[in-house]
Amino acid sequence: MNQEPQPQHYSAVLCRSCRQPIPLPAIVVGMASRRQHHNDSGSQGSPGCVFTLRCRTCDKEKPYRVADIVELEGAPKPRVARARQKSGHSSQGGGLARAAHI
């Protein structure tokens, strides 16, 4: 028998800054499905659940609601490994942190 491959789908939100899809972690998908099940059972008017995600493309972190979740076809883009920018502090002090002067 020839079986056609099933198209891949994933849950995501669109970044509020660059509009690129941000795939949802499994914990958020589970939370959203429990929230949807709870709303279907008769509890209307409850506030939406809010979660924070960081965009893989522009690296900005924003809050999203369960209502922002969309289903997309295909596979999510892999996370790009990029070095975090240092905040101007140098680690040349032998690995010791500087103490505040009081």
N, CA, C and O atoms as a GROMACS GRO file, in nm:
protein
  408
    1MET      N    1   0.081  -0.117   0.000
    1MET     CA    2   0.000   0.000   0.000
    1MET      C    3   0.086   0.125   0.000
    1MET      O    4   0.189   0.131   0.068
    2ASN      N    5   0.044   0.222  -0.075
    2ASN     CA    6   0.112   0.351  -0.076
    2ASN      C    7   0.039   0.447   0.015
    2ASN      O    8  -0.079   0.478  -0.007
    3GLN      N    9   0.107   0.494   0.114
    3GLN     CA   10   0.049   0.594   0.202
    3GLN      C   11   0.120   0.725   0.179
    3GLN      O   12   0.243   0.733   0.181
    4GLU      N   13   0.041   0.827   0.156
    4GLU     CA   14   0.100   0.959   0.138
    4GLU      C   15   0.143   1.011   0.274
    4GLU      O   16   0.074   0.991   0.374
    5PRO      N   17   0.258   1.078   0.279
    5PRO     CA   18   0.301   1.132   0.409
    5PRO      C   19   0.204   1.239   0.456
    5PRO      O   20   0.156   1.322   0.379
    6GLN      N   21   0.176   1.235   0.585
    6GLN     CA   22   0.086   1.333   0.644
    6GLN      C   23   0.159   1.468   0.652
    6GLN      O   24   0.274   1.473   0.694
    7PRO      N   25   0.092   1.576   0.613
    7PRO     CA   26   0.158   1.706   0.624
    7PRO      C   27   0.179   1.741   0.772
    7PRO      O   28   0.095   1.712   0.857
    8GLN      N   29   0.293   1.801   0.799
    8GLN     CA   30   0.324   1.840   0.936
    8GLN      C   31   0.252   1.969   0.970
    8GLN      O   32   0.237   2.058   0.886
    9HIS      N   33   0.207   1.979   1.093
    9HIS     CA   34   0.144   2.099   1.146
    9HIS      C   35   0.208   2.130   1.281
    9HIS      O   36   0.255   2.041   1.351
   10TYR      N   37   0.210   2.256   1.314
   10TYR     CA   38   0.257   2.293   1.447
   10TYR      C   39   0.184   2.418   1.493
   10TYR      O   40   0.137   2.498   1.412
   11SER      N   41   0.174   2.433   1.624
   11SER     CA   42   0.110   2.550   1.683
   11SER      C   43   0.214   2.658   1.702
   11SER      O   44   0.328   2.631   1.741
   12ALA      N   45   0.174   2.782   1.675
   12ALA     CA   46   0.267   2.895   1.687
   12ALA      C   47   0.189   3.022   1.713
   12ALA      O   48   0.066   3.026   1.703
   13VAL      N   49   0.261   3.126   1.747
   13VAL     CA   50   0.208   3.262   1.749
   13VAL      C   51   0.295   3.343   1.655
   13VAL      O   52   0.410   3.308   1.630
   14LEU      N   53   0.240   3.452   1.603
   14LEU     CA   54   0.319   3.539   1.517
   14LEU      C   55   0.382   3.648   1.602
   14LEU      O   56   0.314   3.714   1.682
   15CYS      N   57   0.512   3.666   1.585
   15CYS     CA   58   0.587   3.765   1.662
   15CYS      C   59   0.523   3.903   1.645
   15CYS      O   60   0.491   3.944   1.534
   16ARG      N   61   0.506   3.973   1.755
   16ARG     CA   62   0.447   4.107   1.751
   16ARG      C   63   0.542   4.210   1.690
   16ARG      O   64   0.499   4.319   1.653
   17SER      N   65   0.672   4.176   1.680
   17SER     CA   66   0.769   4.269   1.624
   17SER      C   67   0.795   4.244   1.477
   17SER      O   68   0.784   4.335   1.395
   18CYS      N   69   0.829   4.118   1.441
   18CYS     CA   70   0.870   4.090   1.304
   18CYS      C   71   0.771   4.002   1.227
   18CYS      O   72   0.793   3.974   1.109
   19ARG      N   73   0.664   3.958   1.291
   19ARG     CA   74   0.556   3.878   1.230
   19ARG      C   75   0.601   3.738   1.187
   19ARG      O   76   0.529   3.673   1.111
   20GLN      N   77   0.715   3.690   1.232
   20GLN     CA   78   0.760   3.554   1.202
   20GLN      C   79   0.696   3.458   1.302
   20GLN      O   80   0.672   3.497   1.416
   21PRO      N   81   0.669   3.333   1.261
   21PRO     CA   82   0.607   3.239   1.354
   21PRO      C   83   0.704   3.196   1.464
   21PRO      O   84   0.822   3.172   1.440
   22ILE      N   85   0.650   3.188   1.586
   22ILE     CA   86   0.724   3.138   1.702
   22ILE      C   87   0.658   3.007   1.743
   22ILE      O   88   0.546   3.009   1.794
   23PRO      N   89   0.725   2.894   1.723
   23PRO     CA   90   0.665   2.766   1.762
   23PRO      C   91   0.641   2.762   1.914
   23PRO      O   92   0.722   2.814   1.991
   24LEU      N   93   0.531   2.702   1.953
   24LEU     CA   94   0.498   2.694   2.094
   24LEU      C   95   0.566   2.575   2.160
   24LEU      O   96   0.570   2.466   2.103
   25PRO      N   97   0.620   2.594   2.280
   25PRO     CA   98   0.673   2.481   2.355
   25PRO      C   99   0.557   2.389   2.398
   25PRO      O  100   0.443   2.433   2.408
   26ALA      N  101   0.588   2.263   2.422
   26ALA     CA  102   0.485   2.165   2.457
   26ALA      C  103   0.404   2.207   2.580
   26ALA      O  104   0.284   2.180   2.585
   27ILE      N  105   0.466   2.271   2.676
   27ILE     CA  106   0.395   2.310   2.797
   27ILE      C  107   0.286   2.414   2.766
   27ILE      O  108   0.179   2.411   2.827
   28VAL      N  109   0.312   2.503   2.672
   28VAL     CA  110   0.213   2.604   2.634
   28VAL      C  111   0.100   2.539   2.552
   28VAL      O  112  -0.016   2.576   2.569
   29VAL      N  113   0.135   2.444   2.465
   29VAL     CA  114   0.033   2.373   2.387
   29VAL      C  115  -0.061   2.300   2.482
   29VAL      O  116  -0.183   2.305   2.464
   30GLY      N  117  -0.005   2.232   2.583
   30GLY     CA  118  -0.088   2.161   2.682
   30GLY      C  119  -0.175   2.257   2.760
   30GLY      O  120  -0.293   2.228   2.784
   31MET      N  121  -0.119   2.370   2.801
   31MET     CA  122  -0.195   2.470   2.876
   31MET      C  123  -0.311   2.523   2.791
   31MET      O  124  -0.422   2.540   2.840
   32ALA      N  125  -0.284   2.549   2.662
   32ALA     CA  126  -0.387   2.602   2.574
   32ALA      C  127  -0.498   2.500   2.551
   32ALA      O  128  -0.616   2.537   2.546
   33SER      N  129  -0.463   2.373   2.537
   33SER     CA  130  -0.566   2.272   2.514
   33SER      C  131  -0.651   2.253   2.639
   33SER      O  132  -0.772   2.234   2.628
   34ARG      N  133  -0.589   2.257   2.757
   34ARG     CA  134  -0.667   2.248   2.882
   34ARG      C  135  -0.758   2.368   2.895
   34ARG      O  136  -0.872   2.356   2.940
   35ARG      N  137  -0.708   2.485   2.857
   35ARG     CA  138  -0.787   2.609   2.865
   35ARG      C  139  -0.907   2.601   2.770
   35ARG      O  140  -1.017   2.641   2.806
   36GLN      N  141  -0.884   2.549   2.649
   36GLN     CA  142  -0.991   2.535   2.551
   36GLN      C  143  -1.096   2.437   2.600
   36GLN      O  144  -1.216   2.462   2.587
   37HIS      N  145  -1.052   2.325   2.658
   37HIS     CA  146  -1.145   2.224   2.711
   37HIS      C  147  -1.228   2.285   2.824
   37HIS      O  148  -1.348   2.261   2.833
   38HIS      N  149  -1.164   2.362   2.910
   38HIS     CA  150  -1.233   2.426   3.022
   38HIS      C  151  -1.338   2.525   2.972
   38HIS      O  152  -1.448   2.530   3.025
   39ASN      N  153  -1.304   2.603   2.868
   39ASN     CA  154  -1.398   2.700   2.812
   39ASN      C  155  -1.514   2.631   2.742
   39ASN      O  156  -1.626   2.682   2.744
   40ASP      N  157  -1.490   2.514   2.678
   40ASP     CA  158  -1.596   2.440   2.611
   40ASP      C  159  -1.695   2.382   2.709
   40ASP      O  160  -1.809   2.354   2.672
   41SER      N  161  -1.655   2.362   2.834
   41SER     CA  162  -1.743   2.299   2.931
   41SER      C  163  -1.837   2.397   3.000
   41SER      O  164  -1.900   2.362   3.099
   42GLY      N  165  -1.848   2.520   2.949
   42GLY     CA  166  -1.950   2.611   2.998
   42GLY      C  167  -1.902   2.733   3.072
   42GLY      O  168  -1.985   2.816   3.108
   43SER      N  169  -1.776   2.749   3.096
   43SER     CA  170  -1.724   2.866   3.166
   43SER      C  171  -1.691   2.974   3.063
   43SER      O  172  -1.580   2.977   3.010
   44GLN      N  173  -1.784   3.062   3.037
   44GLN     CA  174  -1.763   3.169   2.940
   44GLN      C  175  -1.722   3.297   3.011
   44GLN      O  176  -1.757   3.319   3.127
   45GLY      N  177  -1.648   3.382   2.940
   45GLY     CA  178  -1.612   3.512   2.994
   45GLY      C  179  -1.490   3.511   3.085
   45GLY      O  180  -1.459   3.613   3.145
   46SER      N  181  -1.421   3.398   3.096
   46SER     CA  182  -1.302   3.397   3.180
   46SER      C  183  -1.187   3.465   3.106
   46SER      O  184  -1.180   3.458   2.984
   47PRO      N  185  -1.098   3.530   3.179
   47PRO     CA  186  -0.987   3.598   3.112
   47PRO      C  187  -0.895   3.499   3.043
   47PRO      O  188  -0.878   3.386   3.089
   48GLY      N  189  -0.836   3.542   2.932
   48GLY     CA  190  -0.745   3.456   2.857
   48GLY      C  191  -0.614   3.437   2.930
   48GLY      O  192  -0.568   3.525   3.003
   49CYS      N  193  -0.554   3.323   2.910
   49CYS     CA  194  -0.425   3.292   2.970
   49CYS      C  195  -0.315   3.364   2.891
   49CYS      O  196  -0.320   3.367   2.768
   50VAL      N  197  -0.218   3.420   2.960
   50VAL     CA  198  -0.111   3.495   2.897
   50VAL      C  199   0.022   3.424   2.923
   50VAL      O  200   0.047   3.376   3.034
   51PHE      N  201   0.107   3.418   2.822
   51PHE     CA  202   0.239   3.358   2.834
   51PHE      C  203   0.337   3.443   2.755
   51PHE      O  204   0.296   3.516   2.665
   52THR      N  205   0.463   3.433   2.788
   52THR     CA  206   0.568   3.512   2.724
   52THR      C  207   0.659   3.421   2.644
   52THR      O  208   0.702   3.316   2.692
   53LEU      N  209   0.688   3.461   2.518
   53LEU     CA  210   0.778   3.385   2.432
   53LEU      C  211   0.880   3.479   2.370
   53LEU      O  212   0.853   3.597   2.348
   54ARG      N  213   0.998   3.424   2.340
   54ARG     CA  214   1.103   3.498   2.272
   54ARG      C  215   1.108   3.453   2.127
   54ARG      O  216   1.110   3.333   2.099
   55CYS      N  217   1.111   3.548   2.035
   55CYS     CA  218   1.116   3.520   1.891
   55CYS      C  219   1.253   3.464   1.854
   55CYS      O  220   1.356   3.512   1.901
   56ARG      N  221   1.252   3.362   1.770
   56ARG     CA  222   1.377   3.302   1.723
   56ARG      C  223   1.445   3.388   1.618
   56ARG      O  224   1.565   3.374   1.594
   57THR      N  225   1.370   3.476   1.554
   57THR     CA  226   1.425   3.557   1.446
   57THR      C  227   1.480   3.690   1.497
   57THR      O  228   1.597   3.721   1.474
   58CYS      N  229   1.397   3.768   1.567
   58CYS     CA  230   1.442   3.901   1.610
   58CYS      C  231   1.488   3.903   1.756
   58CYS      O  232   1.537   4.006   1.803
   59ASP      N  233   1.472   3.792   1.829
   59ASP     CA  234   1.518   3.777   1.967
   59ASP      C  235   1.446   3.869   2.065
   59ASP      O  236   1.499   3.897   2.173
   60LYS      N  237   1.326   3.917   2.030
   60LYS     CA  238   1.249   4.001   2.121
   60LYS      C  239   1.148   3.915   2.194
   60LYS      O  240   1.092   3.821   2.138
   61GLU      N  241   1.124   3.949   2.320
   61GLU     CA  242   1.032   3.874   2.404
   61GLU      C  243   0.906   3.957   2.425
   61GLU      O  244   0.914   4.074   2.462
   62LYS      N  245   0.789   3.896   2.402
   62LYS     CA  246   0.661   3.966   2.414
   62LYS      C  247   0.559   3.874   2.478
   62LYS      O  248   0.574   3.752   2.475
   63PRO      N  249   0.453   3.932   2.538
   63PRO     CA  250   0.344   3.850   2.592
   63PRO      C  251   0.244   3.814   2.482
   63PRO      O  252   0.220   3.892   2.390
   64TYR      N  253   0.187   3.693   2.492
   64TYR     CA  254   0.087   3.645   2.396
   64TYR      C  255  -0.027   3.582   2.473
   64TYR      O  256  -0.010   3.542   2.588
   65ARG      N  257  -0.144   3.574   2.410
   65ARG     CA  258  -0.261   3.511   2.469
   65ARG      C  259  -0.292   3.382   2.395
   65ARG      O  260  -0.245   3.360   2.284
   66VAL      N  261  -0.372   3.297   2.457
   66VAL     CA  262  -0.414   3.172   2.394
   66VAL      C  263  -0.487   3.203   2.263
   66VAL      O  264  -0.477   3.126   2.168
   67ALA      N  265  -0.559   3.313   2.258
   67ALA     CA  266  -0.632   3.352   2.137
   67ALA      C  267  -0.538   3.386   2.021
   67ALA      O  268  -0.582   3.390   1.906
   68ASP      N  269  -0.409   3.411   2.048
   68ASP     CA  270  -0.311   3.444   1.943
   68ASP      C  271  -0.255   3.320   1.874
   68ASP      O  272  -0.184   3.333   1.773
   69ILE      N  273  -0.285   3.201   1.925
   69ILE     CA  274  -0.227   3.077   1.871
   69ILE      C  275  -0.289   3.044   1.736
   69ILE      O  276  -0.411   3.050   1.719
   70VAL      N  277  -0.203   3.009   1.640
   70VAL     CA  278  -0.246   2.967   1.507
   70VAL      C  279  -0.182   2.832   1.475
   70VAL      O  280  -0.077   2.798   1.530
   71GLU      N  281  -0.246   2.756   1.386
   71GLU     CA  282  -0.191   2.630   1.338
   71GLU      C  283  -0.126   2.657   1.204
   71GLU      O  284  -0.189   2.714   1.114
   72LEU      N  285  -0.001   2.616   1.188
   72LEU     CA  286   0.072   2.638   1.064
   72LEU      C  287   0.116   2.504   1.004
   72LEU      O  288   0.140   2.408   1.077
   73GLU      N  289   0.126   2.500   0.872
   73GLU     CA  290   0.173   2.380   0.804
   73GLU      C  291   0.324   2.383   0.793
   73GLU      O  292   0.386   2.490   0.792
   74GLY      N  293   0.383   2.264   0.784
   74GLY     CA  294   0.527   2.253   0.770
   74GLY      C  295   0.593   2.226   0.903
   74GLY      O  296   0.526   2.194   1.002
   75ALA      N  297   0.723   2.239   0.905
   75ALA     CA  298   0.800   2.218   1.027
   75ALA      C  299   0.855   2.353   1.073
   75ALA      O  300   0.890   2.437   0.990
   76PRO      N  301   0.863   2.373   1.204
   76PRO     CA  302   0.918   2.501   1.252
   76PRO      C  303   1.065   2.514   1.217
   76PRO      O  304   1.138   2.415   1.208
   77LYS      N  305   1.108   2.639   1.197
   77LYS     CA  306   1.249   2.664   1.170
   77LYS      C  307   1.330   2.635   1.295
   77LYS      O  308   1.286   2.666   1.406
   78PRO      N  309   1.448   2.577   1.278
   78PRO     CA  310   1.532   2.549   1.396
   78PRO      C  311   1.583   2.679   1.458
   78PRO      O  312   1.600   2.780   1.388
   79ARG      N  313   1.606   2.676   1.588
   79ARG     CA  314   1.658   2.794   1.658
   79ARG      C  315   1.800   2.821   1.611
   79ARG      O  316   1.882   2.730   1.602
   80VAL      N  317   1.827   2.947   1.582
   80VAL     CA  318   1.960   2.988   1.540
   80VAL      C  319   2.043   3.013   1.665
   80VAL      O  320   2.004   3.092   1.751
   81ALA      N  321   2.156   2.946   1.674
   81ALA     CA  322   2.244   2.966   1.789
   81ALA      C  323   2.320   3.095   1.769
   81ALA      O  324   2.399   3.108   1.676
   82ARG      N  325   2.295   3.190   1.856
   82ARG     CA  326   2.368   3.317   1.848
   82ARG      C  327   2.416   3.354   1.986
   82ARG      O  328   2.351   3.328   2.087
   83ALA      N  329   2.532   3.416   1.988
   83ALA     CA  330   2.591   3.455   2.116
   83ALA      C  331   2.514   3.574   2.171
   83ALA      O  332   2.484   3.669   2.099
   84ARG      N  333   2.484   3.568   2.298
   84ARG     CA  334   2.418   3.681   2.364
   84ARG      C  335   2.518   3.796   2.375
   84ARG      O  336   2.636   3.776   2.405
   85GLN      N  337   2.469   3.915   2.351
   85GLN     CA  338   2.556   4.031   2.364
   85GLN      C  339   2.584   4.055   2.511
   85GLN      O  340   2.494   4.046   2.595
   86LYS      N  341   2.706   4.086   2.540
   86LYS     CA  342   2.741   4.116   2.679
   86LYS      C  343   2.700   4.258   2.710
   86LYS      O  344   2.701   4.345   2.622
   87SER      N  345   2.664   4.281   2.833
   87SER     CA  346   2.612   4.412   2.872
   87SER      C  347   2.723   4.510   2.909
   87SER      O  348   2.702   4.598   2.993
   88GLY      N  349   2.838   4.496   2.849
   88GLY     CA  350   2.945   4.591   2.873
   88GLY      C  351   3.036   4.552   2.988
   88GLY      O  352   3.137   4.619   3.012
   89HIS      N  353   3.003   4.446   3.060
   89HIS     CA  354   3.088   4.402   3.169
   89HIS      C  355   3.195   4.311   3.114
   89HIS      O  356   3.167   4.222   3.033
   90SER      N  357   3.315   4.332   3.158
   90SER     CA  358   3.426   4.251   3.111
   90SER      C  359   3.449   4.135   3.208
   90SER      O  360   3.436   4.151   3.329
   91SER      N  361   3.483   4.022   3.154
   91SER     CA  362   3.512   3.907   3.240
   91SER      C  363   3.662   3.890   3.257
   91SER      O  364   3.708   3.779   3.284
   92GLN      N  365   3.739   3.999   3.242
   92GLN     CA  366   3.884   3.990   3.252
   92GLN      C  367   3.932   4.004   3.396
   92GLN      O  368   4.052   4.007   3.420
   93GLY      N  369   3.843   4.014   3.489
   93GLY     CA  370   3.880   4.031   3.630
   93GLY      C  371   3.909   3.900   3.700
   93GLY      O  372   3.891   3.891   3.821
   94GLY      N  373   3.952   3.798   3.627
   94GLY     CA  374   3.983   3.671   3.690
   94GLY      C  375   3.859   3.591   3.725
   94GLY      O  376   3.866   3.498   3.805
   95GLY      N  377   3.745   3.625   3.665
   95GLY     CA  378   3.623   3.552   3.691
   95GLY      C  379   3.550   3.597   3.817
   95GLY      O  380   3.448   3.538   3.853
   96LEU      N  381   3.600   3.700   3.884
   96LEU     CA  382   3.535   3.748   4.006
   96LEU      C  383   3.443   3.865   3.973
   96LEU      O  384   3.474   3.949   3.889
   97ALA      N  385   3.333   3.868   4.041
   97ALA     CA  386   3.240   3.979   4.023
   97ALA      C  387   3.288   4.100   4.103
   97ALA      O  388   3.352   4.085   4.207
   98ARG      N  389   3.255   4.218   4.054
   98ARG     CA  390   3.293   4.338   4.125
   98ARG      C  391   3.190   4.368   4.232
   98ARG      O  392   3.070   4.356   4.207
   99ALA      N  393   3.236   4.406   4.349
   99ALA     CA  394   3.147   4.441   4.459
   99ALA      C  395   3.106   4.587   4.448
   99ALA      O  396   3.181   4.670   4.398
  100ALA      N  397   2.987   4.616   4.496
  100ALA     CA  398   2.940   4.754   4.497
  100ALA      C  399   3.010   4.831   4.608
  100ALA      O  400   3.038   4.777   4.715
  101HIS      N  401   3.038   4.958   4.582
  101HIS     CA  402   3.100   5.044   4.683
  101HIS      C  403   2.992   5.107   4.766
  101HIS      O  404   2.898   5.168   4.713
  102ILE      N  405   3.004   5.093   4.894
  102ILE     CA  406   2.902   5.151   4.983
  102ILE      C  407   2.961   5.264   5.062
  102ILE      O  408   2.892   5.327   5.142
   0.00000   0.00000   0.00000
